Amino acid sequence: MDLQRQFIFGRMATLNAAANFRFSAATGLHRGDRAYQQDQVEIIAHPKIQGSVLAIVADGMGGKSGGRKAADQVLLTGHQVFERFVPSSDDPAEMLKQMVLESHLMIKLTAITSEEEPHSTIAAFCISPNLSCDVVHAGDSRVYHYRGAEMMKRTIDHSFVQRLIDEGKISEEAANTHPQANLLTGCLGTQADPPISLWHIDRLEFGDTVLACSDGLWHYFTPKEIGAIVHALPPREASEMLVTKARQRARGGGDNLSVAMARIDPLRPERPAAPAVGVLRAT
């Protein structure tokens, strides 16, 4: 298992007054039972503004190398767009929209040198220094927002089975085992413009978790199960638990899977005020 964990602690400011809180985040990535890893995931700290972070999950599709190239391109574009982003004056939702459109264009250009047409989903969220959060997704990678163990909201997939759910033809439970469960109605890199679904959270509260993941992970959990795990465990341990349980439930037939999560907690008095950043890797 390839897990990358990232933790950021510090004192950050709201728009109106100084406020102490701890921001903890973690990412997990696993090849599953596939021959190739085509998921990519990263949590990016803004290079200039403390307290501004961007989390991205990309699930690539397209042969031996096409899917990985597409997912890599999403992350590369995310870095470039986020570096240009000025949190104090720019609109995070517009930044996320621009990231999707630029990624889509670059993946289409990548198709010229790929043996199969590359595509990718995207699920991303941007947390601002004032603890507002903006979300974007295209495809069937998801973003969840939890308050404690309760799911407040999640993204709605751009998929054939979601369309059947919306039309009342099948249930959400039946969608997981539908023979066309993997058929998308929109993603990045196709001839059509990508669907861009945005939502805004005014302010994250203490105990809130925002989680982005590919279908290789969420397929094996109910929202209630995910909520229980992210509420009971810190992000590093929660990401490990989700990846491990997904692998067990896949029973040798699992897809690539990726997860990025962030949680807001009160800063304990004994915590130092100075920011500290650490990255741990484990295999």
N, C-alpha and C positions, 0 to 999 in steps of 0.2 A: 504494500500500500504506500502511495506517495502522498503524504500530507504536508502542506505548508501552513504554518501558524504565524499569525502576526498580531502583536498586542501593542496598543498605543495608550499610554496613560498620561494625564496631564490636567492642568487647569485651563479651561477655555471660557470665553466670554459669550453671553447672550447679547442681543441687540440693546437691551435696556439696562442690564446690570451684570456684574461679575457673578458667576455661578460655578460651583465645583461639581464635577462629575467625572466618572471614569468611562472611557470609550474602549471596549474590548472587541476585537474582531478576529476571525479565523477563516481560513479557506481550506477546503479538502478536494483532492483530485484523485480519481482512481480509473484505471483502464477497464475495469470490469472483466468480462470474459471475451472482449473483442480483441482482434489481432492488432489493432492500431488505436492509439489515443487521439481522439479528435475533439475532445472537450478542452477548453482553456478557462482559467479563472484567475482573477487577481483583485486585490484591494489596493488602491493607489492613493497615497497621501498627497495632497496638493503641494507642489514644490515650494510655494511661497507663503501660503496661508494655513496656519495651524487650525485644526478643527474642521477642515474641509476634506472629505474623502469621497472617492468614487469606487464602487464595487461592480465588477463585470463578470458575468458568466456567458460563455459562448459555446454552443454545441454545433460543431462543424459537420458537414455532410459532403460526400463527393469522392469516393474511391480511396485508394491507399494514401494519397497525399493531399487531395483536393480539400477535404474537410478540415484537415489540420491547418492548411494554408489559410482557409477562410476564417477559422477561429483565431489564428495568430494575427490576421489582419484586423479583426475587431479589437483585440487588445492594443495593437500598435496605434490604431486610430484613436482609441480611447485615451491613451497617453498623450497624443499630440493635441487633441481637442481640449483635454483637461488642463494641460500646461498653458493654453491660451485663455482659459477661463478666469475671470476676475470675480470672485464671490461677492465683493462689496457692490458691484455695479451690474454684473451680467445676470441674466435669468437662467437658473439651473435647468429648467424644463427645455429652454431653447438650446442649451448646451447639449443635453441628452438627445434631443431631436437631431441636432447637427451631427452628433457622433454616429447615430444610426444611418443617416443619409450618406455621410462620407464613407462609412464602412461598407455600405451597400455598393457604392460606386467602385471602391477599390477592389472588392471581391469580384465584381464583374470584369475588371481589368485583369485580375489574377487568372481568370478562366482561360485567358489566351494561352497560357503556358501549362495548364493542368490537363491531365489525361481524362478527367471527368469534370463536369461543371460543378464548381464549388459553391456551397451554400452554407449559411450559418443562422442559428437563432441568436437572440441576445436577450439577456435579462440584466438590468443594471439599476443601481440606485445611487444617488448623490446626497450625502448628509452635509449640511451647511453648518458653519460655526454657531448659528443661533438654534441649532437642533431641528430645523425644518428638514424635510426629506422629499426628494423628487424621484420618481420611478419611471422607467421606460421598459417596454419589452416588445419583441416581435418573434412570432413562432410559438413553440410550446415549452420553452424555458420559463420559469415562474419567479415572481417575487411575492413573498409573504410578509405581512406586518402583524406581529403579535404584541399584545399588551399582557405581560405575564404569560399565562398559558392559553389565553383566549385569542383566537384569530380575529383581527379587526377587518382585514381585507386581503385578497390575493388577486393577482392578474388573471385574466381570462384568456385561455389559449387561442391562438390562431390555427385551428385544426379542424379537420373534417368531423371528428367525433364531437367536438365542442359545438359545431353547427347543429349536429343531430340532437345534442342536449338542449340547445336553445329552442329548437323546434318541438321539443317534448317527445321525441321519438325514442330516446334511450335515456337511462339514468346515468349519473356520474360513475356509479359502481360498474355498470355494464361497459362504459367507455374504456376502462382499463384493459378489458379482454376482447375488445372489438377487433376484428381482423384488419381494419384500416386505422388503428389507433395512432400509427406513426405518420399518417398522411397530413401534411401541413397545408393550410390555405394561404399562408404568407410567411416569408422569412427574408433574409438578406441574400443578395446575389442572383435573384431571379430576374426575368425580363420585366416583370411588373414591379411597380414601386412597392417598397416594403410597408406593411401595416405598422403604424406607430401609435402605441397605446401609452398614454401618460397619466400619472396621477400624482397628487401633491398631498403630503402630510404636513399640517401646519407646525406641529411641534412634537418631537418624540419625548415621551415621559420616562422617568426612572422605571426600569424593568421592561422597557420596550425592546423588542428584537426585530430587525429587518433581515430577511434571508432571501438570497437568490440561489436558484439551483436548476440543473438540467432535468429532463424527464427521466434520466437514468437513476435519479434519486427519488424525486417525488412520487414516481410510479408505485413505490412500495410502502407508502405511508398515507394514512388519513391526516387531514389537517389537525385533528385533535391529538394524534400521536406525535406529530412534529412539535406542537405547542407544549406538550408535557416534557419533551426532551429539552427544548431550548429554555424553558422556564426553570427546570431542575438543575441544569448544568451550565457552567461557563462556556463561552463559544468554542474554545479549543476542545474540551471534552464532548460538547454537544456535536461538533462536526465529526469527531471520531466515532461517536455512537451512531449517528445517522449513516455514515459510510459503512460501518461494520454491519449494522442491521440490514441495510440495503443489500449488501453482498450475501448475507445469509439467506435472505428471502428470495434472491435471484436464483439460487440453487444451480449455479453453473451456467445460467443463461442471461447474465446481466450485461447491460449496455455500459459505455463510458458514463461516469457520473462526476459531477462537480457541484460544489456548494461554497457560498460566501455568506457569512453572517456577521452582523454587528449588533452589540447590545449596549444600552445606556444604563449605568448604575450610579448611585451617589458615591462621591469620593469619600472614603473613610478618613477621619481626622489624622490618622497616623501616616497616611500616604504623603510622600514628598510633593511639594508644589511644582517643582521643576519637571518638565516633560521628559519621559524616557521611552525609547522605542526599541523593541527587540524582535528579532525574527528567528524562529526555530524551525529546523527541518528534521524530518524523521522518515525512515524507510522501513 
